Amino acid sequence: MKTPWISLASTLVAIASATAAIVESPVAYESDGVKLEGVHVYDDEVQGKRPAVLVIHQWMGITDHEKQRARMLAELGYNVFAADIYGVGIRPANPGEAGKEAGKYKADRQLFRTRLNAGLDVLKKDERTDATKIAAIGFCFGGTAVLELARAGTDLAGVVSFHGGLDAAEGMAAVKGKIPAKVLVLHGAVDPYVPAEQVSGFGKEMESAGADWQLIAYGNAVHAFTQKGAGDDPSKGAAYNESADRRSWTAMKAFFSEIFGK
């Protein structure tokens, strides 16, 4: 992989708040010759190295949702990189296109892991990152993604899956003693896209692997419960749920306090 670079044409965006100056900038990088563009976000008032978080997008690619979450993490003091799995210019315009694009990676988990590691390398190489304290979070498609990092035995402090798929690809399930990352799954209890048998199978997989894992299920929450763009009709299978959104973010922060130290 080529050394990542920040486009000369990019403009740093400073978002002032009462206690911090959040800097956000696009970062161009590559994976096996494929051009990708993620978003780097950090608080420029924090000095030196700090814990870092990799953010993986949902099936529509990097949107305002991921950028907002990256800013929220930066405000907590983390060095954040929202990675691009799809590639420059590939941003699905509708659910049909999104399903087709996401399906490429769900069908080829090795390619999925390669793209994930390309983004992780960008974050690791940044001068602000404490390489001993890195976590990854993801939403929906991204939630599935961070579990792939864990299954692959990636050296991370932890991963957090928000309403992600929990199934392992054939031959690529977690291996006993090979998951150094602690795992937190934040799940909608009535998510029709992640049925009970998938939840049960995931639990068995993690137990067999001897992983340090947790799963929190939020009552009355369906798929995409953190995303306001999902609407407010649970009967459609995907909908925003304010309490599940708030509680899951609080659970993530507590998890980070545990794995990174206060």
C-alpha positions as semicolon CSV with decimal commas, in nm:
position;residue;x (nm);y (nm);z (nm)
1;M;0,000;0,000;0,000
2;K;0,127;0,346;-0,083
3;T;0,187;0,597;0,190
4;P;-0,139;0,788;0,251
5;W;-0,137;1,155;0,168
6;I;-0,366;1,447;0,232
7;S;-0,482;1,606;-0,091
8;L;-0,328;1,948;-0,154
9;A;-0,671;2,060;-0,270
10;S;-0,835;1,963;0,060
11;T;-0,942;2,233;0,299
12;L;-0,920;2,192;0,673
13;V;-1,251;2,257;0,839
14;A;-1,234;2,391;1,194
15;I;-1,555;2,345;1,388
16;A;-1,542;2,565;1,697
17;S;-1,697;2,451;2,022
18;A;-1,676;2,578;2,376
19;T;-1,390;2,349;2,471
20;A;-1,229;2,227;2,151
21;A;-1,128;2,304;1,794
22;I;-1,218;2,002;1,583
23;V;-1,023;1,965;1,260
24;E;-1,169;1,757;0,976
25;S;-0,996;1,678;0,648
26;P;-1,025;1,426;0,362
27;V;-0,741;1,177;0,326
28;A;-0,663;1,001;-0,002
29;Y;-0,504;0,655;0,020
30;E;-0,493;0,329;-0,175
31;S;-0,549;-0,044;-0,139
32;D;-0,405;-0,270;-0,410
33;G;-0,418;0,017;-0,658
34;V;-0,778;0,117;-0,574
35;K;-0,812;0,482;-0,478
36;L;-0,997;0,547;-0,153
37;E;-1,084;0,861;0,040
38;G;-1,154;0,868;0,411
39;V;-1,199;1,148;0,663
40;H;-0,958;1,232;0,945
41;V;-1,098;1,415;1,248
42;Y;-0,922;1,524;1,565
43;D;-0,912;1,791;1,835
44;D;-0,612;2,014;1,770
45;E;-0,604;2,125;2,133
46;V;-0,513;1,774;2,249
47;Q;-0,135;1,742;2,263
48;G;0,069;1,435;2,172
49;K;-0,042;1,081;2,104
50;R;-0,387;0,964;2,208
51;P;-0,620;0,662;2,175
52;A;-0,755;0,629;1,823
53;V;-1,078;0,503;1,667
54;L;-1,139;0,367;1,319
55;V;-1,497;0,431;1,198
56;I;-1,653;0,211;0,929
57;H;-1,953;0,334;0,733
58;Q;-2,292;0,176;0,671
59;W;-2,393;0,046;0,328
60;M;-2,439;0,390;0,170
61;G;-2,068;0,468;0,213
62;I;-1,929;0,764;0,406
63;T;-2,214;1,005;0,479
64;D;-2,285;1,286;0,723
65;H;-2,373;1,017;0,978
66;E;-2,016;0,883;0,992
67;K;-1,870;1,232;0,987
68;Q;-2,088;1,337;1,278
69;R;-1,987;1,030;1,479
70;A;-1,623;1,098;1,400
71;R;-1,661;1,453;1,533
72;M;-1,831;1,324;1,847
73;L;-1,540;1,087;1,906
74;A;-1,286;1,363;1,840
75;E;-1,463;1,579;2,098
76;L;-1,401;1,298;2,346
77;G;-1,028;1,330;2,274
78;Y;-0,977;1,046;2,026
79;N;-0,786;1,055;1,698
80;V;-1,041;0,938;1,442
81;F;-1,033;0,807;1,087
82;A;-1,352;0,725;0,897
83;A;-1,237;0,474;0,638
84;D;-1,369;0,429;0,285
85;I;-1,437;0,066;0,189
86;Y;-1,594;0,128;-0,153
87;G;-1,352;0,362;-0,328
88;V;-1,344;0,717;-0,460
89;G;-1,667;0,816;-0,631
90;I;-1,854;0,502;-0,531
91;R;-2,143;0,630;-0,322
92;P;-2,470;0,438;-0,367
93;A;-2,768;0,659;-0,447
94;N;-3,037;0,422;-0,319
95;P;-3,082;0,101;-0,115
96;G;-3,069;-0,114;-0,428
97;E;-2,727;0,018;-0,525
98;A;-2,612;0,001;-0,164
99;G;-2,714;-0,362;-0,128
100;K;-2,527;-0,454;-0,446
101;E;-2,211;-0,270;-0,339
102;A;-2,213;-0,401;0,019
103;G;-2,280;-0,750;-0,113
104;K;-1,944;-0,754;-0,293
105;Y;-1,763;-0,740;0,038
106;K;-1,993;-0,969;0,231
107;A;-1,938;-1,227;-0,042
108;D;-1,560;-1,177;-0,038
109;R;-1,456;-1,141;0,323
110;Q;-1,086;-1,147;0,236
111;L;-1,130;-0,840;0,014
112;F;-1,335;-0,686;0,294
113;R;-1,052;-0,740;0,541
114;T;-0,795;-0,600;0,298
115;R;-0,992;-0,275;0,260
116;L;-1,040;-0,253;0,636
117;N;-0,671;-0,295;0,702
118;A;-0,586;-0,025;0,448
119;G;-0,791;0,221;0,652
120;L;-0,645;0,094;0,976
121;D;-0,293;0,148;0,841
122;V;-0,374;0,514;0,776
123;L;-0,483;0,558;1,136
124;K;-0,184;0,367;1,277
125;K;0,064;0,581;1,084
126;D;-0,082;0,913;1,195
127;E;0,150;1,091;1,439
128;R;-0,135;1,149;1,686
129;T;-0,220;0,781;1,728
130;D;-0,114;0,582;2,031
131;A;-0,062;0,251;1,850
132;T;-0,124;0,054;2,169
133;K;-0,474;0,202;2,204
134;I;-0,677;0,160;1,887
135;A;-1,041;0,055;1,854
136;A;-1,281;0,021;1,562
137;I;-1,652;0,095;1,546
138;G;-1,902;0,047;1,266
139;F;-2,268;0,087;1,179
140;C;-2,478;-0,176;0,996
141;F;-2,240;-0,284;0,714
142;G;-1,965;-0,125;0,923
143;G;-2,076;-0,322;1,228
144;T;-2,026;-0,639;1,027
145;A;-1,689;-0,500;0,918
146;V;-1,539;-0,445;1,263
147;L;-1,633;-0,800;1,362
148;E;-1,433;-0,917;1,060
149;L;-1,133;-0,731;1,202
150;A;-1,182;-0,913;1,532
151;R;-1,225;-1,252;1,363
152;A;-0,907;-1,192;1,163
153;G;-0,711;-1,158;1,486
154;T;-0,630;-0,792;1,424
155;D;-0,428;-0,635;1,704
156;L;-0,685;-0,391;1,839
157;A;-0,788;-0,297;2,190
158;G;-1,153;-0,346;2,101
159;V;-1,429;-0,333;1,841
160;V;-1,786;-0,204;1,869
161;S;-2,059;-0,315;1,630
162;F;-2,373;-0,100;1,611
163;H;-2,663;-0,297;1,459
164;G;-2,427;-0,500;1,241
165;G;-2,466;-0,844;1,086
166;L;-2,321;-1,117;1,308
167;D;-2,273;-1,410;1,071
168;A;-1,931;-1,547;0,986
169;A;-1,839;-1,650;0,633
170;E;-1,773;-2,018;0,578
171;G;-1,420;-2,104;0,685
172;M;-1,362;-1,758;0,833
173;A;-1,509;-1,789;1,181
174;A;-1,309;-1,681;1,484
175;V;-1,028;-1,915;1,586
176;K;-0,977;-2,018;1,947
177;G;-0,725;-1,796;2,123
178;K;-0,686;-1,570;1,821
179;I;-0,905;-1,270;1,909
180;P;-0,698;-1,013;2,099
181;A;-0,964;-0,742;2,060
182;K;-1,242;-0,715;2,316
183;V;-1,580;-0,724;2,142
184;L;-1,893;-0,519;2,212
185;V;-2,206;-0,582;2,005
186;L;-2,492;-0,331;2,033
187;H;-2,798;-0,497;1,885
188;G;-3,163;-0,417;1,819
189;A;-3,360;-0,688;1,999
190;V;-3,619;-0,708;1,720
191;D;-3,387;-0,650;1,422
192;P;-3,540;-0,863;1,144
193;Y;-3,214;-0,860;0,948
194;V;-3,023;-1,022;1,235
195;P;-3,255;-1,301;1,355
196;A;-3,226;-1,485;1,685
197;E;-3,046;-1,781;1,530
198;Q;-2,773;-1,547;1,400
199;V;-2,736;-1,392;1,745
200;S;-2,716;-1,737;1,903
201;G;-2,464;-1,855;1,645
202;F;-2,247;-1,552;1,708
203;G;-2,248;-1,620;2,082
204;K;-2,139;-1,979;2,023
205;E;-1,866;-1,861;1,787
206;M;-1,728;-1,614;2,040
207;E;-1,743;-1,866;2,325
208;S;-1,565;-2,131;2,117
209;A;-1,295;-1,878;2,033
210;G;-1,250;-1,780;2,398
211;A;-1,317;-1,416;2,311
212;D;-1,380;-1,139;2,562
213;W;-1,720;-1,035;2,430
214;Q;-2,046;-0,863;2,526
215;L;-2,380;-0,829;2,351
216;I;-2,639;-0,572;2,458
217;A;-2,986;-0,599;2,302
218;Y;-3,211;-0,293;2,306
219;G;-3,580;-0,366;2,340
220;N;-3,815;-0,241;2,065
221;A;-3,516;-0,147;1,847
222;V;-3,488;-0,271;1,489
223;H;-3,208;-0,234;1,236
224;A;-3,026;0,100;1,192
225;F;-3,142;0,230;1,530
226;T;-2,865;0,496;1,547
227;Q;-2,949;0,652;1,209
228;K;-3,209;0,927;1,189
229;G;-3,219;0,883;0,814
230;A;-3,373;0,540;0,864
231;G;-3,705;0,703;0,955
232;D;-3,936;0,629;1,244
233;D;-4,140;0,330;1,124
234;P;-4,012;0,007;1,288
235;S;-4,251;-0,200;1,077
236;K;-4,016;-0,140;0,783
237;G;-3,739;-0,331;0,967
238;A;-3,504;-0,033;0,994
239;A;-3,580;0,278;1,198
240;Y;-3,421;0,531;1,430
241;N;-3,469;0,471;1,802
242;E;-3,362;0,763;2,021
243;S;-3,323;0,568;2,344
244;A;-3,128;0,285;2,181
245;D;-2,907;0,539;2,006
246;R;-2,832;0,723;2,330
247;R;-2,786;0,409;2,540
248;S;-2,560;0,240;2,284
249;W;-2,332;0,546;2,260
250;T;-2,309;0,553;2,640
251;A;-2,223;0,181;2,639
252;M;-1,949;0,244;2,383
253;K;-1,798;0,522;2,595
254;A;-1,793;0,297;2,902
255;F;-1,629;0,022;2,693
256;F;-1,361;0,264;2,576
257;S;-1,294;0,370;2,935
258;E;-1,236;0,004;3,015
259;I;-1,009;-0,082;2,723
260;F;-0,814;0,244;2,707
261;G;-0,814;0,345;3,071
262;K;-0,954;0,675;3,188
